[in-house]
Amino acid sequence: MKKFKASMLVTAMLVSVLSGCGSNTGSNSNSEEPATQGNATNGAATTKEETKAEQVTIKYYNWDNELQAESTKKYIAGFEAKYPNVKVESVSLVPGNSLESLKKLDVLAASGESIDVAVLPNLSELNKRAAQGVLAPLDDFFAQEGINPADEYYTNAKFGGKNYGIQNNITTNFILLNKDALDEVGLPVPNADWTWDDFREYAKKLNKGEGTTKRYGTYFHSWSIYMNPAAQVHMLHPFLTEEGTTNFSDPSFTNFFNLRRAMEVEDKSAKPYADVIGAKLAYRAEFFNEQAAMLLAGSWMINEVGDVEKFPHTFKTAFAPVPVEKAGDSKDIFMGGNFLSVGSSSKHKEEAYQFARYLSMDLSDARTELPGWKKGDAKPLVERLIGQNKDLYDVDSLMYTLFDAGINALPPSKNDIAYGADLEKVLIDGFSKFILDNQSAEEVQKWMVDEANKIIAKNTAK
């Protein structure tokens, strides 16, 4: 799958679970509007019969904050204009918090509440609920519409051989760099060939000052992606091989663990993990307050670079692809995102599917996220998001990082498991043993492999 190329069409971009909290593009005609995709079988175009149809109301469960809610209102207005017999009620369960929203969604489902459409932050959470029978398969709707979801979306939410979700947006990871700091020490903006060893050298040179006013070369947040980005960005699955065995035995885990310790202890170019979790530090503040010159983050940060009201700063931000582990490694990257699913309890599944499809293809000004729908060109949206704040962006490096033809999206993994969160916990616990308890990387790796094998065996037992 190609990432985003100039031959593709109008799309859109940004915030995801992380901002409240990982895919590419095809080609199509600019004149194509989301509401006219498909055919009359699934109601993709409004007909007189549909206009006269019985009025129904569906609920859309999400975690919209105030800003996201405004976009959702625009989406709903557009949808209701095309489908006058369907009213959509947006329900923000816990504004700005996807994980707490999922807990509330689970309570509603367990109590028998009818779930029409729900947004899920990643495949792991979707698979978990598909396994529980909370979600309805969408294959019949795709067949009625005459489409192959693999041709429509970068990542397809398959579980047990059936499709349970429609990708609404994509998230892709990259490195943000303080361009002023780079210029200060004479460092160029890196390209896709740079390695994690190069990253370490950059961090050393970007260190500045001491004490409370120190600018660290980089900041690693508490999330699992910061414990081995090589696995989470450049592998098909962050925790499993394509044979279904644990990938915790991969050398990249010990390599990155040791790199993290070296940067904390020897180079002092990264704030200690103990401080990160102890003080519950915020990664945005670390970067925009110039306490760190580099930050591994992703596409949800693009519009935030220009939001000086929320994140006051004057320096220019450059962008670079996530480093590869060693020179010559593949530059292909994982792209995640949010998924729209129809509840198995919904009394209006067809209308819920229509709304999910409409949402995923809406390329209007309402969209502030890169769409998971392939048939569009994200460049106009990126330019719109930058807007009048061009002086805060190194635009060339941003466009290179997002659209360079040499950076492709990884194909989807064959693994569709419902126990990804259990494997992620093993990684987090293992990293804590290493960085906080001072165990060796090899000792911790053996423990992680053993624990992962137990989880896999438990979940694959016949």
C-alpha positions as CSV (number, residue, x, y, z in Angstrom):
1,M,0.0,0.0,0.0
2,K,1.4,3.3,-0.9
3,K,1.3,5.9,1.8
4,F,0.0,9.2,0.4
5,K,1.0,10.1,-3.2
6,A,0.3,13.1,-5.3
7,S,-1.7,10.9,-7.7
8,M,-4.3,10.4,-5.0
9,L,-7.3,12.6,-4.2
10,V,-8.8,15.0,-1.8
11,T,-8.6,13.6,1.8
12,A,-8.2,14.9,5.3
13,M,-6.3,14.6,8.5
14,L,-5.6,14.5,12.2
15,V,-6.4,14.0,15.9
16,S,-7.0,10.5,17.2
17,V,-7.1,8.6,20.3
18,L,-3.8,9.9,21.4
19,S,-4.8,13.4,21.1
20,G,-7.6,12.5,23.4
21,C,-5.5,9.8,24.5
22,G,-1.7,4.0,13.8
23,S,-3.2,3.1,6.1
24,N,-2.6,5.0,2.8
25,T,-4.3,6.4,-0.3
26,G,-5.8,5.5,-3.7
27,S,-7.0,7.7,-6.5
28,N,-10.4,9.1,-7.4
29,S,-12.0,12.1,-9.0
30,N,-12.1,15.4,-7.2
31,S,-15.8,15.8,-8.1
32,E,-16.7,12.7,-6.2
33,E,-18.6,13.5,-3.0
34,P,-18.8,11.0,-0.1
35,A,-22.6,11.1,-0.1
36,T,-22.8,9.9,-3.6
37,Q,-20.5,6.9,-3.2
38,G,-21.9,3.4,-3.8
39,N,-25.4,2.7,-5.2
40,A,-29.1,2.8,-4.4
41,T,-28.9,-0.7,-2.9
42,N,-27.3,0.5,0.3
43,G,-28.7,4.0,0.2
44,A,-25.5,5.8,-0.8
45,A,-27.6,8.2,-2.8
46,T,-30.9,9.7,-1.6
47,T,-34.0,8.5,-3.4
48,K,-37.6,9.5,-3.2
49,E,-38.4,6.2,-1.6
50,E,-35.8,6.9,1.2
51,T,-37.2,10.4,1.7
52,K,-40.6,8.9,2.4
53,A,-39.2,6.1,4.5
54,E,-40.0,5.8,8.2
55,Q,-38.1,8.3,10.4
56,V,-35.4,6.6,12.5
57,T,-32.9,7.9,15.1
58,I,-29.5,6.3,15.6
59,K,-27.0,7.1,18.3
60,Y,-23.3,7.7,17.5
61,Y,-21.1,6.9,20.6
62,N,-17.7,8.7,20.7
63,W,-15.4,10.6,23.0
64,D,-15.6,14.0,21.3
65,N,-14.2,17.0,23.1
66,E,-15.6,20.4,22.5
67,L,-13.6,21.0,19.2
68,Q,-14.3,17.5,17.9
69,A,-18.0,17.9,18.7
70,E,-18.2,20.9,16.3
71,S,-16.8,18.7,13.5
72,T,-19.3,16.0,14.3
73,K,-22.2,18.4,14.1
74,K,-21.1,19.3,10.6
75,Y,-20.8,15.6,9.6
76,I,-24.3,14.9,11.0
77,A,-25.8,17.9,9.2
78,G,-24.4,16.8,5.9
79,F,-25.5,13.2,6.4
80,E,-29.1,14.2,7.5
81,A,-29.4,16.4,4.4
82,K,-28.7,13.4,2.2
83,Y,-30.7,10.9,4.3
84,P,-33.7,12.9,5.6
85,N,-35.3,9.9,7.1
86,V,-32.4,9.3,9.5
87,K,-31.6,11.5,12.6
88,V,-28.2,11.0,14.3
89,E,-27.7,11.7,18.0
90,S,-24.1,12.2,19.0
91,V,-23.2,10.8,22.5
92,S,-19.8,11.8,23.9
93,L,-19.3,9.3,26.7
94,V,-16.2,10.8,28.3
95,P,-15.1,13.8,26.3
96,G,-11.4,13.6,25.3
97,N,-10.8,10.2,26.9
98,S,-11.2,7.1,24.6
99,L,-10.3,4.5,27.2
100,E,-12.8,5.8,29.8
101,S,-15.4,6.1,27.0
102,L,-14.8,2.4,26.1
103,K,-15.6,1.4,29.7
104,K,-18.9,3.3,29.6
105,L,-19.7,1.8,26.2
106,D,-19.1,-1.7,27.6
107,V,-21.5,-1.0,30.5
108,L,-24.1,0.2,28.1
109,A,-23.7,-2.9,25.9
110,A,-23.8,-5.2,29.0
111,S,-27.0,-3.5,30.2
112,G,-28.8,-4.3,26.8
113,E,-28.6,-0.7,25.5
114,S,-28.9,-0.6,21.7
115,I,-25.6,0.4,20.2
116,D,-26.0,1.8,16.7
117,V,-22.6,3.3,15.8
118,A,-19.5,3.5,18.0
119,V,-16.0,4.7,17.3
120,L,-13.2,2.5,18.5
121,P,-9.6,3.8,18.9
122,N,-7.7,0.8,17.5
123,L,-7.9,-2.7,16.1
124,S,-7.1,-4.3,19.5
125,E,-10.1,-2.7,21.1
126,L,-12.3,-3.5,18.1
127,N,-11.2,-7.2,18.1
128,K,-11.9,-7.5,21.8
129,R,-15.5,-6.4,21.3
130,A,-16.0,-8.4,18.1
131,A,-14.9,-11.5,20.1
132,Q,-17.5,-10.6,22.7
133,G,-20.3,-10.4,20.1
134,V,-20.9,-6.7,20.7
135,L,-20.3,-5.8,17.1
136,A,-22.1,-6.7,13.9
137,P,-20.2,-8.0,10.9
138,L,-20.5,-5.7,7.9
139,D,-19.7,-8.1,5.0
140,D,-23.3,-8.2,3.8
141,F,-23.5,-4.4,3.6
142,F,-20.2,-4.3,1.7
143,A,-21.6,-7.0,-0.7
144,Q,-24.9,-5.1,-1.2
145,E,-22.9,-2.0,-2.1
146,G,-20.7,-4.0,-4.4
147,I,-17.4,-2.9,-2.9
148,N,-14.3,-4.7,-1.6
149,P,-13.3,-3.0,1.7
150,A,-9.6,-3.7,1.0
151,D,-9.9,-1.4,-2.1
152,E,-11.6,1.3,0.0
153,Y,-9.6,1.5,3.2
154,Y,-6.0,1.3,4.2
155,T,-6.6,-1.0,7.2
156,N,-9.5,-3.4,7.3
157,A,-10.9,-4.5,10.7
158,K,-11.2,-8.2,10.2
159,F,-11.8,-10.6,13.0
160,G,-12.4,-14.3,12.5
161,G,-12.6,-13.7,8.7
162,K,-15.3,-11.1,9.0
163,N,-15.2,-7.3,8.7
164,Y,-16.3,-5.5,11.9
165,G,-15.3,-1.9,11.2
166,I,-14.8,0.9,8.8
167,Q,-11.6,2.9,9.1
168,N,-12.5,6.5,9.8
169,N,-9.1,8.1,10.1
170,I,-5.5,7.0,10.0
171,T,-2.7,7.9,12.4
172,T,0.9,7.7,11.4
173,N,4.0,8.2,13.6
174,F,6.9,10.6,13.0
175,I,9.4,12.6,14.9
176,L,8.9,16.3,15.6
177,L,12.1,18.4,15.9
178,N,12.7,21.9,17.2
179,K,14.1,23.4,13.9
180,D,15.5,26.4,15.7
181,A,17.5,24.0,18.0
182,L,18.7,22.1,15.0
183,D,20.0,25.3,13.3
184,E,21.6,26.3,16.6
185,V,23.9,23.2,16.6
186,G,24.2,22.9,12.8
187,L,22.2,19.7,12.4
188,P,20.2,19.0,9.2
189,V,16.6,17.8,9.3
190,P,16.9,14.0,9.0
191,N,15.4,11.8,6.2
192,A,14.0,8.3,6.2
193,D,17.5,6.7,6.2
194,W,18.4,7.8,9.7
195,T,18.7,5.1,12.4
196,W,18.1,5.1,16.2
197,D,21.9,5.4,16.7
198,D,21.7,8.6,14.6
199,F,18.8,9.7,16.8
200,R,20.9,9.2,19.9
201,E,23.7,11.3,18.4
202,Y,21.2,14.1,17.6
203,A,19.9,14.0,21.1
204,K,23.4,14.4,22.6
205,K,24.0,17.5,20.5
206,L,20.6,19.0,21.2
207,N,21.1,18.8,25.0
208,K,21.4,22.2,26.5
209,G,21.6,23.7,30.0
210,E,21.2,22.1,33.4
211,G,18.6,21.7,36.2
212,T,15.0,22.8,35.8
213,T,15.8,24.9,32.7
214,K,17.5,22.1,30.9
215,R,16.5,21.3,27.3
216,Y,16.8,17.5,26.8
217,G,17.7,16.1,23.4
218,T,14.4,14.1,23.4
219,Y,11.5,13.0,25.5
220,F,10.1,9.5,25.7
221,H,6.6,9.3,27.0
222,S,5.1,6.5,29.2
223,W,3.2,4.7,26.3
224,S,4.4,1.3,25.1
225,I,5.4,2.7,21.6
226,Y,8.3,4.4,23.4
227,M,9.6,1.1,24.7
228,N,10.4,-0.3,21.2
229,P,9.3,1.9,18.3
230,A,11.0,-0.5,15.9
231,A,8.3,-3.1,16.7
232,Q,5.3,-0.8,16.9
233,V,6.2,1.2,13.8
234,H,8.1,-1.0,11.4
235,M,6.7,-4.5,12.1
236,L,3.3,-5.9,10.9
237,H,2.2,-6.6,14.5
238,P,3.7,-5.0,17.6
239,F,3.6,-8.2,19.7
240,L,3.4,-11.2,17.3
241,T,5.1,-12.7,14.3
242,E,2.9,-13.6,11.3
243,E,3.1,-17.2,12.5
244,G,1.3,-16.2,15.7
245,T,4.3,-16.5,18.0
246,T,5.6,-13.8,20.3
247,N,8.1,-11.3,18.7
248,F,9.5,-10.3,22.1
249,S,12.5,-12.5,21.3
250,D,13.4,-10.0,18.4
251,P,16.8,-8.3,19.0
252,S,15.2,-4.9,18.6
253,F,13.7,-5.2,22.1
254,T,17.1,-5.6,23.9
255,N,18.7,-3.1,21.5
256,F,16.1,-0.4,22.2
257,F,15.9,-1.1,26.0
258,N,19.7,-0.6,26.2
259,L,19.5,2.6,24.0
260,R,16.9,4.0,26.4
261,R,19.1,3.3,29.4
262,A,22.2,4.8,27.7
263,M,20.4,8.0,26.8
264,E,19.1,8.4,30.4
265,V,22.2,7.4,32.3
266,E,25.2,8.0,30.1
267,D,24.1,10.8,27.8
268,K,21.5,12.3,30.1
269,S,19.8,13.4,26.9
270,A,16.4,11.9,27.8
271,K,14.3,12.7,30.9
272,P,14.3,9.6,33.2
273,Y,11.3,7.3,32.9
274,A,10.9,7.4,36.7
275,D,10.3,11.2,36.4
276,V,8.0,10.7,33.4
277,I,5.6,8.4,35.3
278,G,6.2,9.9,38.7
279,A,5.2,13.4,37.7
280,K,2.7,12.3,35.1
281,L,4.4,14.5,32.6
282,A,2.6,15.7,29.4
283,Y,4.5,15.1,26.2
284,R,3.0,18.2,24.4
285,A,4.2,20.5,27.2
286,E,7.7,18.9,27.2
287,F,8.1,19.7,23.5
288,F,6.3,23.1,23.1
289,N,7.8,24.4,26.4
290,E,11.3,23.6,24.9
291,Q,12.1,21.1,27.6
292,A,12.8,18.5,24.8
293,A,14.1,19.2,21.3
294,M,12.7,16.0,19.7
295,L,9.5,14.1,20.2
296,L,8.2,10.8,18.8
297,A,4.5,11.5,18.2
298,G,2.3,11.5,15.1
299,S,-0.2,13.0,12.7
300,W,-2.6,14.2,15.4
301,M,0.1,16.8,16.3
302,I,0.1,18.6,13.0
303,N,-2.6,21.1,13.8
304,E,-1.4,21.5,17.3
305,V,2.0,22.9,16.1
306,G,0.0,25.9,14.8
307,D,-2.2,26.2,17.9
308,V,-0.2,28.9,19.7
309,E,-3.2,29.8,21.9
310,K,-3.2,26.4,23.4
311,F,0.5,25.7,23.1
312,P,2.4,29.0,23.1
313,H,5.7,28.8,21.4
314,T,7.7,30.7,18.7
315,F,10.1,28.1,17.3
316,K,9.6,26.3,14.0
317,T,8.9,22.6,14.0
318,A,10.5,20.2,11.5
319,F,9.3,16.6,10.9
320,A,11.2,13.4,10.1
321,P,10.2,9.7,9.6
322,V,10.6,7.4,12.6
323,P,14.2,6.1,12.5
324,V,14.9,2.6,11.3
325,E,16.8,0.2,13.6
326,K,19.8,-0.2,11.4
327,A,20.9,1.2,8.0
328,G,19.2,-0.5,5.1
329,D,16.1,-1.6,7.0
330,S,12.7,-1.2,5.3
331,K,11.2,2.2,5.7
332,D,7.6,0.8,5.5
333,I,5.5,1.9,8.5
334,F,2.4,0.8,10.3
335,M,-0.6,3.0,10.1
336,G,-3.3,2.8,12.6
337,G,-6.5,4.8,13.2
338,N,-10.0,4.9,14.5
339,F,-12.7,2.5,13.4
340,L,-16.5,2.9,13.1
341,S,-18.5,-0.2,14.1
342,V,-22.1,-1.1,14.1
343,G,-23.5,-2.7,17.2
344,S,-25.0,-6.2,17.1
345,S,-27.8,-4.8,19.3
346,S,-28.8,-2.0,16.8
347,K,-32.3,-2.1,15.5
348,H,-31.2,0.1,12.6
349,K,-28.1,-1.6,11.3
350,E,-28.5,-0.4,7.7
351,E,-28.8,3.2,8.6
352,A,-25.9,2.8,11.1
353,Y,-23.8,1.4,8.3
354,Q,-24.8,4.2,6.0
355,F,-23.7,6.8,8.6
356,A,-20.4,5.0,9.2
357,R,-19.6,4.9,5.5
358,Y,-20.7,8.6,5.0
359,L,-18.4,9.6,7.9
360,S,-15.4,7.7,6.6
361,M,-15.7,9.3,3.1
362,D,-16.6,12.9,4.1
363,L,-13.8,15.0,2.8
364,S,-15.4,18.4,3.6
365,D,-14.0,21.1,5.8
366,A,-15.6,19.3,8.8
367,R,-12.7,16.8,8.7
368,T,-9.7,17.4,10.8
369,E,-8.2,14.0,10.5
370,L,-6.5,12.0,7.8
371,P,-9.2,9.7,6.4
372,G,-8.9,5.9,6.3
373,W,-10.7,6.0,3.0
374,K,-8.1,5.5,0.2
375,K,-9.7,7.6,-2.5
376,G,-8.4,11.0,-1.8
377,D,-5.4,13.4,-1.6
378,A,-4.4,14.5,1.9
379,K,-2.2,17.4,0.7
380,P,-5.0,20.0,0.5
381,L,-6.1,19.2,4.0
382,V,-2.5,19.5,5.4
383,E,-2.2,22.9,3.7
384,R,-5.5,23.9,5.2
385,L,-4.5,22.9,8.7
386,I,-1.2,24.8,8.4
387,G,-3.2,27.8,7.3
388,Q,-1.8,31.2,8.3
389,N,0.8,29.7,10.7
390,K,3.3,28.7,8.0
391,D,6.1,30.3,10.0
392,L,5.8,27.6,12.7
393,Y,6.2,24.7,10.3
394,D,9.1,23.4,8.2
395,V,6.6,22.6,5.5
396,D,9.1,20.8,3.2
397,S,10.0,18.3,5.9
398,L,6.3,17.8,6.8
399,M,5.3,17.1,3.2
400,Y,8.3,14.7,2.7
401,T,7.5,12.8,5.9
402,L,3.8,12.4,4.9
403,F,4.0,12.0,1.2
404,D,7.4,10.7,0.0
405,A,6.9,7.9,-2.4
406,G,9.8,5.9,-0.8
407,I,7.8,5.6,2.5
408,N,5.0,3.0,2.2
409,A,2.4,1.6,4.5
410,L,2.9,-1.9,5.8
411,P,0.3,-4.5,4.6
412,P,-2.1,-5.6,7.3
413,S,-1.0,-8.3,9.7
414,K,-2.7,-11.7,9.6
415,N,-3.1,-11.6,13.3
416,D,-6.6,-10.6,14.5
417,I,-6.4,-11.2,18.2
418,A,-8.5,-10.1,21.1
419,Y,-5.7,-10.3,23.7
420,G,-3.3,-7.5,22.4
421,A,-3.8,-5.5,25.6
422,D,-2.5,-8.5,27.7
423,L,0.7,-8.7,25.5
424,E,1.1,-4.9,25.7
425,K,1.1,-5.2,29.5
426,V,3.9,-7.7,29.4
427,L,6.0,-5.2,27.4
428,I,5.2,-2.3,29.8
429,D,6.0,-4.5,32.9
430,G,9.1,-5.8,31.2
431,F,10.4,-2.4,30.4
432,S,9.7,-1.3,34.0
433,K,11.8,-4.2,35.3
434,F,14.6,-3.1,33.1
435,I,14.6,0.7,33.5
436,L,13.4,0.9,37.1
437,D,14.6,-2.3,38.7
438,N,17.9,-2.3,36.8
439,Q,17.5,-5.9,35.5
440,S,19.5,-6.8,32.4
441,A,17.8,-6.5,29.0
442,E,18.5,-10.2,28.3
443,E,17.0,-11.3,31.7
444,V,13.9,-9.1,31.0
445,Q,13.5,-10.4,27.5
446,K,13.5,-14.0,28.7
447,W,10.7,-13.1,31.2
448,M,8.7,-11.3,28.5
449,V,8.9,-14.2,26.1
450,D,7.8,-16.7,28.8
451,E,4.9,-14.5,29.8
452,A,3.8,-13.9,26.2
453,N,3.9,-17.7,25.5
454,K,1.6,-18.3,28.5
455,I,-0.9,-15.7,27.2
456,I,-0.8,-17.0,23.6
457,A,-1.2,-20.6,24.8
458,K,-4.2,-19.7,27.0
459,N,-5.9,-17.9,24.2
460,T,-5.2,-20.4,21.4
461,A,-6.0,-23.6,23.4
462,K,-8.7,-25.7,21.7
